[in-house]
Amino acid sequence: MPTDATAPSTAPSSTPAAPARTAVITGASSGIGAATARRLAAEGYRVVLTARRKDRVEALAAELTEAGHRAEAHALDVTDRAAVDAFAGGLDRCDVLVNNAGGALGTDPIAEADPADWRAMYEVNVLGVLHTTQALLPALVASGDGTVLILSSTAGLGTYEGGGGYVAAKHGAHAIAETLRLELCGQPVRVIEIAPGMVKTEEFALTRFRGDREKAAKVYAGVAEPLTADDVADTIAWAVTRPAHVNVDLLVLRPRAQASNYKVHREN
Ligand SMILES: NC(=O)c1ccc[n+]([C@@H]2O[C@H](COP(=O)([O-])OP(=O)(O)OC[C@H]3O[C@@H](n4cnc5c(N)ncnc54)[C@H](OP(=O)(O)O)[C@@H]3O)[C@@H](O)[C@H]2O)c1
């Protein structure tokens, strides 16, 4: 009889399997975040879905698990630093962080804008990215091939009237991407910025116009094919799945009908 020391290699190992390559997605309860979760799960990542609306991320994680993927859900407000730290502390591995949570509030000109809206946009689009990135950076470095992806916007690269607070916040997100890439040079972590133009998602414009469906619909009126959440998720998945030494610094994508923040072709 073999002793323990010479036990056949077919014996069950007591060493737990290493956790699967893991992508954390913030704002995964709708739009681009949900589409990205679906797409990265299909690419073989264990996806960790986070958002404030726990029921929605749980439902998506259940759907993905049912389809044979590895997915889990956590309620997380990225503006709550203590909650972000607790979440990060409970994670065994992180290879990819998709900083997607964000959004716009209002289209008031600067002369009339509500500072509370500006504060809220800064909190989620800038400090939210800072919180999750700081909290998960040790795990991303430890992964040996980490990726921080920041979903900014063409509003982070140019201004437009009425964009004020959102433009300022997304310029902040762009500044984080540019600065972090410089600071991490030499470490095994890429910093990718994806800057979409007009994307027709279920909630973005509705949130911006505080639930006014008519105003929200006007954003996309007459535009033959605005980008979809799937278009952006496809771009994110492409950038994330390049070989580890390839860093897509900044990728701007817009629908063909949108040549700039100002120039949009509308039919009718
Ligand atoms: N749609 C566009 O035209 C467009 C263009 C360029 C860039 N973007 C950017 O792309 C990202 C996704 O936008 P989207 O179009 O998919 O909009 P969306 O459908 O409104 O999704 C926004 C997501 O962010 C989450 N979120 C908001 N505040 C949060 C917070 N404090 N903590 C955690 N999660 C929070 C929301 O989930 P909960 O409410 O459940 O927390 C939701 O899942 C945003 O950063 C947006 O600025 C959008």
The ligand as a Gaussian input file, in Angstrom:
#p B3LYP/6-31G(d) Opt

LIG

0 1
 N      -24.901000      56.695000     -22.500000
 C      -24.004000      57.525000     -23.005000
 O      -24.291000      58.271000     -23.974000
 C      -22.610000      57.566000     -22.453000
 C      -21.620000      58.154000     -23.239000
 C      -20.319000      58.224000     -22.746000
 C      -20.017000      57.725000     -21.505000
 N      -21.003000      57.176000     -20.736000
 C      -20.619000      56.688000     -19.417000
 O      -20.764000      55.282000     -19.402000
 C      -21.076000      54.843000     -18.076000
 C      -22.326000      53.977000     -18.111000
 O      -23.376000      54.733000     -18.648000
 P      -24.737000      54.092000     -19.189000
 O      -25.085000      54.807000     -20.429000
 O      -24.658000      52.621000     -19.178000
 O      -25.749000      54.641000     -18.079000
 P      -26.770000      53.943000     -17.071000
 O      -27.567000      52.900000     -17.783000
 O      -27.478000      55.068000     -16.401000
 O      -25.823000      53.199000     -16.039000
 C      -25.157000      53.849000     -14.999000
 C      -24.717000      52.796000     -14.004000
 O      -23.987000      53.434000     -12.970000
 C      -24.473000      52.944000     -11.725000
 N      -24.246000      53.942000     -10.692000
 C      -24.653000      55.235000     -10.657000
 N      -24.270000      55.811000      -9.514000
 C      -23.597000      54.864000      -8.805000
 C      -22.946000      54.844000      -7.556000
 N      -22.913000      55.913000      -6.757000
 N      -22.352000      53.688000      -7.154000
 C      -22.372000      52.606000      -7.944000
 N      -22.970000      52.548000      -9.137000
 C      -23.580000      53.680000      -9.551000
 C      -25.937000      52.653000     -11.955000
 O      -26.387000      51.619000     -11.081000
 P      -27.202000      51.849000      -9.716000
 O      -28.164000      52.977000      -9.956000
 O      -27.872000      50.523000      -9.509000
 O      -26.160000      52.121000      -8.688000
 C      -25.893000      52.082000     -13.365000
 O      -25.629000      50.699000     -13.345000
 C      -21.193000      56.105000     -17.225000
 O      -19.976000      56.351000     -16.582000
 C      -21.478000      57.191000     -18.269000
 O      -21.090000      58.453000     -17.798000
 C      -22.286000      57.068000     -21.197000

